[in-house]
Amino acid sequence: MRLWNIYVDNVESCTGLKLLHLPSDEVKVYSTIDDPTSASLENLALSFAVYFAATISLNVPEAQITFGSDKQTLLLQFKIGLEQAIAHGDFLDRPTITGLHALAIYLVWIIIL
């Protein structure tokens, strides 16, 4: 939940990248956090994209203090999770709005990196 709040504060409100409808997408992310094993692949992809973008918005010491892990390690974990969800969800052949949102968030931040 902390990463969702960081995303809302640092990414959505500051960068001008209004990619999500926060009230409805918050429900998707929170339900994925609550039960990731039964979450849809598109909701997993969205959650990992949000986590990835939120982590990028943190500086290195802040990420270490907040999550007790190296920022690069966190980014790699979230990137792998997102890519796995996108691959297994077959979003490129059967796109959904949520899957496209996840892909858009990810691609914007990959370009910024």
Order of alpha helices (4+ residues) and beta strands (2+ residues): alpha-alpha-alpha-alpha-alpha-alpha
